Amino acid sequence: MRPRYTVNCSLLFTDLPLLERPAAARAAGFDAVEFWWPFAEAVPGDREVDAFAAAVIDAGVTLTGLNFFAGDMPGGDRGVVSWPGRAVEFRDNIDVAVGLGGRLGTTGFNALYGNRIDGADPREQDELAVENLALASAAAARTGARVLLEPISGAERYPLRTLGDAHDVLLRTDAAGAAHVALLADLYHLSVNGDDVDKAITRHLDRIGHVQIADAPGRGEPGTGELPLITWIADLNRLGFTGHIGLEYKPATADPFGWLPPSERSSA
C-alpha cells in the first residue's frame, strides 16, 4: 500500500477564493482535502456552511480533516479547548463541525489545545481541556471520526510541543472515557520543536491518527528544506500507518506538487 495524501487548502491555493480551492486540488490530481476552520465564527450561518459543503461535494473530493474553531489565529490564538470562559463557544462549535464533517466524510477533527492564559491556573485549563475533548470525542464517534491532538511550534504559550506532551493529554482523555482521541503528528512542528521524529513515530505509532508534513526551514514543500520527509513518509508506510498525510505547507516553488508524481496523488 502506498501513502495516501490530502491537501491542506488553508495553506495551499491561497491565491484563490476559499470555495474554489477544493476544485483546484481536484484539478491537481488529488481527491482528498483538509481545512482549518473555514469560517470567522464558531457558529456560522447555515448559508455559509451549505456553500462550503457544496464546494467540496461539487469538486468531487473528500474532506478528510477539519479543525475545530481555534479563535483568532492571525491574532495569535491557537485553540480554545483549554480556554476558561470559552467552553460554551467551543461546545457549540462541536455540533457544527461534526455535523459538517458528517456530510463530507471527515474522519479527523483537529482540536488545537489553546495557549496558556494569563491569570488562569494551568491545572484548571488542563481539566477543562479533558472535559471538552471528551465531549468532542463522543460527538465525533457518532460519525465514525476521531478528535486529533497536535503539538505545534511558533506559539510560546502553547503547552503541547512534542508527541510526548500530547500523549500525556491523551492518557488523561483515556481515563475520562474518551475513546476517540488520537495524535496528530505534524513532522514540521515536531522537528522545529526539537522532537526526535524517528523515535516519536516509532514510540507513538499506535496512537497517531493523522500526519502532516512541511519542510524546514521555511515550511515549504518537500525538498525545499533540510528535513528527510520522503524517508519519514516511507518509514510510516513501512510501519503500517494507513491514515492520510496532510500536505500542510506554504508553496515555495512554482510547482508545489512537483515532488509528488501525478500517479501518486489520488488516495484511492
N, C-alpha and C positions, 0 to 999 in steps of 0.2 A: 504494500500500500504506500502511495506517495503522500507527501504533506498536502493538506488542504488549506487554502488561503482565503482570507476575507479582507476586503479593502475598507480601511477607516476613512469614511467620507467626510469626517470633520477636519482632517488634516490634508487629505488629497482632493484634488479637483476644486480647490477653494477659489479658483478663478470663475467658477460657475455658481449660479444661484443654488442654494441648498437642495431644492426639489429637483434639480436637473442632474445632480451628482449620481444617483443610482443608475440612471440610464448611461452616463458616461463610463461608469465602472463596467456595465454590461458590454458596452462597445469596445472596451479594452480587453474583453475576454473573460471577465470574472462573473461568477453567478452568486456571489455572497458579499454582503457589505455589513459594516457596523458603523454606529454613530455614537458620539457623545449625546447628551440630552439636547435635542434639536430645537427646543423652544425656550423662550425667555422666562417663562413662569413654570412653577412646579405643576400647576394645573392649568394647562392651556385650554382654549375653547375647542369645542367639538369640530368646528370647521377646520382649524389648524391641524388637528390630529388626523382628520379624514384626508386632508390634502397630502400630508406626509405619507400616510398609508397607501394612498393611490399612486404616489410617485414610486414607491418601492414595488408595488404589485405590477404596475404598468411597465416597469423596467424589466420585469422577469427575473428579479434577484430575490434572495432570501436575506432578511435582516437577522444575521446570526447573533449580533451583540448590540446592546443598548445600555448607556449609562443612566442611572437614576439622576434626578435633578441634583446638581452639585453646588448650587449657589452662584455667586458672581465669579466665574472662572477668570475672566480678564482682570478682575479686581483682586485676585489672589485667593479666593475661596477654593477649597479642594474637597468639597462634600459637606453634607450636613448631618450625616449619620450619627455623629457623636456631639453635635452642637446643641447644648441646652437652650431651650426656648424655641427650637425649630422642629421639635418632634412631630407636631401636628402637620407641619408643611411636608416633611418627609413622608409621613404615613399616608397623607392624601396623594402624594406622588406615586406611591407604590401601586395603587389601584390603576392609575392612568398608564404608568409604564408597563405593567404586566398585562393590562388589557390590550394595549397597542402591540406588545410583543406577541401576545397570543394570536393576533390576527396575521402576523408576519413571519411566524416560525422562529422566533427568537429563543435561543437556548441559554443565553447568559446575560445577566444584568449586573453591570459593574456598579458597586456601591462604594464610591470614594468615601473613605473613613472620616475625613474632616480634620482641620488643623486644631491644635491646642488653642483654647480661647483664654484670653486674659481674664483673671478672676475666677475661672472655673477650676474645680478640683479634677485633676486628670482621672482619678478613680471613678468619679461620678460620670465623667464623659465616657469612660470605657464601659460602665454599667449600662448607660443609655444606648451605647452602640450595640451591645449584645441584644438588648430588648428590640431595637429597631431591625437588626439583622435577622432576628428570629421571626419577626412579623413579615419581613420581605421574603425570607426563605419559605414560609408557609404559603405565601401568595404565589411565588414562582413555581412551587411544586405543583400547583393546580394546572399548570400548562406544561409540565414536564421539564421545566427550566431550572437553572441554578443561579444563586447570587454569587458574585465574584468579589474577592478582596484583593486590592492591588497596592503593593509598595510603589511609591513614586519618588522622583528626585526633584530638586529645584524648589522645594517648599520647606523652609526651615522648621516650621511648626507642625508639619505633618509627621505623626509618630511612627508610621509603618515605612521602613526604609529597606528592609531585606525580606526575603521569603520567610525567614525565621520569625521576624516580627509579626507578619501576617498570620503565620501558622499558630502563634500563641493566641491570637484572637480567635482563630478557627477552633482551637481546643475549647475556648470558653463558649463559643456558639454550640459546639457539640454537647457540652454539659447542659446547655439550655434546651436541648432537644431540637436544634435547628439542623436538620439533616441535609439540607440542600444549599450549603455554602461551600465554595471551593476557592482555590488560589488563582489569581491572575499573575502570571509570570511575564512581565514586560522586560525583555532582556536588555533593552536600552537603560531603563531606570535602574535595574539591578546593577548593571556594570558601572554606571555613573556613581552609584552609591557605594561602590567597593565590595559588593557581594561577590562571592566566588560562584560564578554562574554554573560551572560544571558540577560542583558539589551540591549546589542548591537544587539543580534539576534532578540529580540522582536521588537526593535525600527526600525531596517532596513530590516526586513524580506522581505518586498515587493520589495526591490531593490537588494537583494542578488541573484546573478546568479550562483554562484558556491561556494562550501565549500571544504576545505582541512583540514586534521587532522594529528597530531602527538602529542605524549605525551611530557610532560615537568616535570623535566629537562631531557635532553638527546636527544630529538627529535626522540625517538623510537616509536614502535607500541603501541597501547592502552594497558594499564596495566603495562607498564614498568616505568611509572612516576606517577605523582600525580593528573593529570587533570581528571575530570569526563566526559571523552569523550563519553562513552556509554550513559550517561544521556543526554548530549547535543545533540547527534545524535537522541535519542528518542524524545527530545523536538522539534527538527527541523521537524521530521516526523509528530509529533502530530500537529504542527502549519501549516502544509501543504506544506512544502518545498519538491519539486518534482525533483530538479536537482540532479546531481551526487555529491557524496562525494569522493574527491580525497584522496587516501592513499599516502600522500607525507611525508614519514618518512624513517629514516635510520634503517635497521634491527638491533635489539638489542638482539635477541634470535635466536636459531637455526631454529625456525619456525615463521617468522614474520607475518604469516597469521593465526596463531593458535587461535587467539581471535575471528575469524570470521568463523562460521560453513560453510563448503563447499556448503551447500544448499542455503546460502545467498550471494554467491559471484557473481553470474550472475546478470546482471542488467535488464534482461528480465522480 
